[in-house]
Amino acid sequence: MRVFGVWHGGTGYATGDVVTHMESWSSLKAAKLALWRRADSNGYPVDDQAHVVDFDEDGRATVGLAQGAIIYPCVEAKETDIHLYAANRDGDGWAVAVDYPTARLFLGPRGGVRIENV
């Protein structure tokens, strides 16, 4: 089950535009692991298997190549989260409901990844 989301690293990061900063992971488990890895990266490069998402003029999303190793400096573990968006297969692409997130991944008080339906 592919998931689509927008990551936020805390107060040192701007809130990303949903269409411009959308990423995709192969599963919910992979998205949770990506959140944890980014929060725990200490400024070192992280390859968390996130893929770039591109939207065409009709709003249909396509999953691009993996982003590879990226440096995430100054991530605030207590503030970092990923907002997840509902998506359905639409031919060769995806119909992603970018109006409002369906869930939020965040780190709990003991470092585990929690999910909150919104």
C-alpha positions in Angstrom: 0.0 0.0 0.0 1.8 3.1 -1.2 1.5 6.2 1.1 1.8 9.9 0.3 2.8 12.5 2.7 4.5 15.8 3.5 7.2 15.9 6.1 7.9 18.8 8.5 11.1 18.9 10.6 10.1 21.4 13.3 10.5 25.1 13.8 13.7 25.3 11.7 11.7 24.1 8.6 9.0 25.9 6.7 5.7 24.2 6.4 5.9 22.6 2.9 3.4 23.1 0.1 1.5 19.9 -0.3 1.8 19.6 -4.1 5.4 20.8 -4.3 6.8 18.8 -1.3 4.8 15.6 -1.5 6.8 12.4 -1.0 5.8 8.8 -1.3 6.8 5.5 0.4 6.1 1.9 -0.4 4.2 1.3 2.8 3.0 2.9 6.1 5.9 1.0 7.8 8.4 2.6 5.4 7.0 6.1 6.1 7.2 5.5 9.9 10.8 4.4 9.5 11.6 7.5 7.4 10.2 9.8 10.1 12.3 8.1 12.8 15.4 8.1 10.6 15.1 11.8 9.8 14.6 12.7 13.4 17.6 10.6 14.5 19.9 11.6 11.6 22.0 14.1 13.6 22.7 15.9 10.3 24.1 12.9 8.5 22.8 11.8 5.1 19.7 9.6 5.2 18.3 7.4 2.5 14.9 6.6 3.7 13.4 5.2 0.4 11.3 8.3 -0.1 10.2 8.9 -3.7 9.5 12.2 -5.4 5.9 12.8 -6.4 5.0 14.9 -9.4 1.6 16.3 -10.2 0.4 16.9 -13.8 -2.0 19.7 -14.8 -5.0 17.5 -14.1 -3.8 16.9 -10.5 -2.9 13.3 -11.0 0.3 12.2 -9.2 3.0 10.0 -10.5 5.7 8.5 -8.3 9.2 9.4 -9.5 12.7 8.1 -8.6 13.9 7.6 -5.1 15.4 10.8 -3.6 18.5 9.0 -2.3 20.6 10.2 0.6 19.6 13.7 1.9 20.9 15.6 4.9 18.2 16.8 7.3 20.0 19.3 9.7 18.5 20.5 13.0 15.4 18.3 13.0 13.5 18.7 16.2 12.3 15.3 17.2 9.4 16.6 19.3 8.1 18.7 16.5 8.8 16.5 13.4 5.8 14.8 11.7 4.5 13.5 8.4 1.0 14.4 7.3 -0.4 11.5 5.2 -2.9 12.0 2.4 -5.5 9.6 1.0 -4.6 8.3 -2.5 -6.3 5.9 -5.0 -4.8 4.4 -8.1 -5.9 6.3 -11.2 -4.7 4.6 -14.4 -0.9 5.0 -14.5 -0.9 7.5 -11.7 -2.6 8.3 -8.4 -5.5 10.5 -7.3 -4.2 12.1 -4.1 -6.7 14.1 -2.0 -4.5 17.1 -1.1 -7.2 19.1 0.5 -6.7 17.8 4.0 -4.5 15.1 5.6 -6.1 11.9 6.8 -3.4 11.0 9.4 -0.4 12.3 11.1 2.8 10.4 12.0 4.8 11.8 14.9 7.2 10.6 17.6 5.9 9.6 20.9 7.5 10.5 24.3 9.7 7.4 24.3 10.8 7.7 20.6 8.3 5.4 19.0 6.3 6.5 15.9 2.7 7.1 16.6 -0.2 7.6 14.1 -3.1 10.0 14.7 -6.1 10.1 12.4 -7.2 13.6 11.7 
